[in-house]
Amino acid sequence: MAVELKPMTRRDLAVVRPWFEDEDVQRFLGGPEWPARMLTLAETVAGTIFRGATQTASYRWIALDGAHPVGYIDCGITDRWTVCDDDGTGAPVVVSAIDVPAASVALTVDPSRRGAGIGRSMVRALLAAPEVRSVELFGAGVDPDNVASLRCFGAVGFVLQTSEPDWEGMLYLIRERERRFRRGNHAHTCP
Ligand SMILES: CC(C)(COP(=O)(O)OP(=O)(O)OC[C@H]1O[C@@H](n2cnc3c(N)ncnc32)[C@H](O)[C@@H]1OP(=O)(O)O)[C@@H](O)C(=O)NCCC(=O)NCCS
């Protein structure tokens, strides 16, 4: 299974919107308004600060299996990857940061096409997309009950950043563009 990503436009909303009526998508990502909201956000996001990181761009794609749309994937790009905690009043405070360009990834697969390797293939295609060439760290916030998503990201090399959910009850999985495993003083790059 190898999908191709094409930038999403408003014309694609009619195809994508019904996927967001699915119960799991509503629980773990958002409702039918999500894709339209992401398109609108994309026009204004650059330069804004979110959780201690400056947002530099955002992208949305439709995944195609041949000519057939099978999934939606988006990512927001920031100047760094931050980890936040509750400051005691319910507001986020940055507790650590990785100072490299980062992308926060979210996706959904057409409910009738799940479990066939499409999610995995979509994340691989995103990692190779020219729009995110400058990104060094990819991350995803996942609800601990979302086994399919945890396994999907795990299958393409993402690892849990922390073993326990954060202050909002989310787990974060991250993956460096080039996975480096340090042994002694040597950095090994894996495909
Ligand atoms: C998460 C999602 C995108 C995965 O897409 P998919 O095309 O079904 O995933 P794949 O077929 O590529 O499978 C990837 C891995 O997840 C596993 N998996 C997929 N669905 C699963 C399920 N329901 N339960 C357990 N594992 C599951 C597969 O076995 C595979 O693991 P493996 O490589 O170790 O065998 C899809 O389930 C979905 O759209 N969910 C609803 C929206 C959502 O939760 N998005 C994520 C928000 S962060």
Ligand as a Chemical Component Dictionary entry (heavy atoms), coordinates in Angstrom:
data_LIG
# 
_chem_comp.id                   LIG 
_chem_comp.type                 NON-POLYMER 
_chem_comp.pdbx_formal_charge   0 
_chem_comp.three_letter_code    LIG 
# 
loop_
_chem_comp_atom.comp_id 
_chem_comp_atom.atom_id 
_chem_comp_atom.alt_atom_id 
_chem_comp_atom.type_symbol 
_chem_comp_atom.charge 
_chem_comp_atom.model_Cartn_x 
_chem_comp_atom.model_Cartn_y 
_chem_comp_atom.model_Cartn_z 
_chem_comp_atom.pdbx_ordinal 
LIG C1  C1  C 0 -5.749 5.711  13.514 1  
LIG C2  C2  C 0 -6.058 5.428  12.041 2  
LIG C3  C3  C 0 -5.679 6.662  11.219 3  
LIG C4  C4  C 0 -5.193 4.227  11.593 4  
LIG O1  O1  O 0 -5.374 4.080  10.188 5  
LIG P1  P1  P 0 -5.420 2.593  9.531  6  
LIG O2  O2  O 0 -5.340 2.762  8.051  7  
LIG O3  O3  O 0 -6.595 1.865  10.056 8  
LIG O4  O4  O 0 -4.076 1.972  10.120 9  
LIG P2  P2  P 0 -3.144 0.866  9.434  10 
LIG O5  O5  O 0 -3.989 -0.135 8.718  11 
LIG O6  O6  O 0 -2.078 1.565  8.653  12 
LIG O7  O7  O 0 -2.521 0.158  10.713 13 
LIG C5  C5  C 0 -1.453 0.704  11.417 14 
LIG C6  C6  C 0 -1.233 -0.118 12.674 15 
LIG O8  O8  O 0 -2.334 0.034  13.561 16 
LIG C7  C7  C 0 -2.930 -1.229 13.857 17 
LIG N1  N1  N 0 -4.371 -1.009 13.943 18 
LIG C8  C8  C 0 -5.159 -0.417 13.004 19 
LIG N2  N2  N 0 -6.417 -0.377 13.454 20 
LIG C9  C9  C 0 -6.413 -0.937 14.689 21 
LIG C10 C10 C 0 -7.424 -1.158 15.664 22 
LIG N3  N3  N 0 -8.695 -0.794 15.461 23 
LIG N4  N4  N 0 -7.050 -1.752 16.835 24 
LIG C11 C11 C 0 -5.754 -2.101 17.059 25 
LIG N5  N5  N 0 -4.762 -1.898 16.165 26 
LIG C12 C12 C 0 -5.098 -1.327 14.995 27 
LIG C13 C13 C 0 -2.551 -2.109 12.692 28 
LIG O9  O9  O 0 -2.546 -3.481 13.064 29 
LIG C14 C14 C 0 -1.135 -1.611 12.401 30 
LIG O10 O10 O 0 -0.236 -2.096 13.368 31 
LIG P3  P3  P 0 0.982  -3.059 12.967 32 
LIG O11 O11 O 0 1.722  -2.344 11.856 33 
LIG O12 O12 O 0 1.755  -3.169 14.221 34 
LIG O13 O13 O 0 0.309  -4.316 12.505 35 
LIG C15 C15 C 0 -7.552 5.078  11.818 36 
LIG O14 O14 O 0 -7.907 4.034  12.705 37 
LIG C16 C16 C 0 -8.502 6.247  12.041 38 
LIG O15 O15 O 0 -8.788 6.995  11.112 39 
LIG N6  N6  N 0 -9.005 6.407  13.288 40 
LIG C17 C17 C 0 -9.961 7.463  13.629 41 
LIG C18 C18 C 0 -9.317 8.849  13.679 42 
LIG C19 C19 C 0 -8.164 8.887  14.652 43 
LIG O16 O16 O 0 -8.211 8.354  15.738 44 
LIG N7  N7  N 0 -7.109 9.598  14.216 45 
LIG C20 C20 C 0 -5.907 9.758  15.004 46 
LIG C21 C21 C 0 -5.979 10.977 15.821 47 
LIG S1  S1  S 0 -4.365 11.276 16.535 48 
# 
loop_
_chem_comp_bond.comp_id 
_chem_comp_bond.atom_id_1 
_chem_comp_bond.atom_id_2 
_chem_comp_bond.value_order 
_chem_comp_bond.pdbx_ordinal 
LIG C1  C2  SING 1  
LIG C2  C3  SING 2  
LIG C2  C4  SING 3  
LIG C2  C15 SING 4  
LIG C4  O1  SING 5  
LIG O1  P1  SING 6  
LIG P1  O2  DOUB 7  
LIG P1  O3  SING 8  
LIG P1  O4  SING 9  
LIG O4  P2  SING 10 
LIG P2  O5  DOUB 11 
LIG P2  O6  SING 12 
LIG P2  O7  SING 13 
LIG O7  C5  SING 14 
LIG C5  C6  SING 15 
LIG C6  O8  SING 16 
LIG C6  C14 SING 17 
LIG O8  C7  SING 18 
LIG C7  N1  SING 19 
LIG C7  C13 SING 20 
LIG N1  C8  SING 21 
LIG N1  C12 SING 22 
LIG C8  N2  DOUB 23 
LIG N2  C9  SING 24 
LIG C9  C10 SING 25 
LIG C9  C12 DOUB 26 
LIG C10 N3  SING 27 
LIG C10 N4  DOUB 28 
LIG N4  C11 SING 29 
LIG C11 N5  DOUB 30 
LIG N5  C12 SING 31 
LIG C13 O9  SING 32 
LIG C13 C14 SING 33 
LIG C14 O10 SING 34 
LIG O10 P3  SING 35 
LIG P3  O11 DOUB 36 
LIG P3  O12 SING 37 
LIG P3  O13 SING 38 
LIG C15 O14 SING 39 
LIG C15 C16 SING 40 
LIG C16 O15 DOUB 41 
LIG C16 N6  SING 42 
LIG N6  C17 SING 43 
LIG C17 C18 SING 44 
LIG C18 C19 SING 45 
LIG C19 O16 DOUB 46 
LIG C19 N7  SING 47 
LIG N7  C20 SING 48 
LIG C20 C21 SING 49 
LIG C21 S1  SING 50 
# 
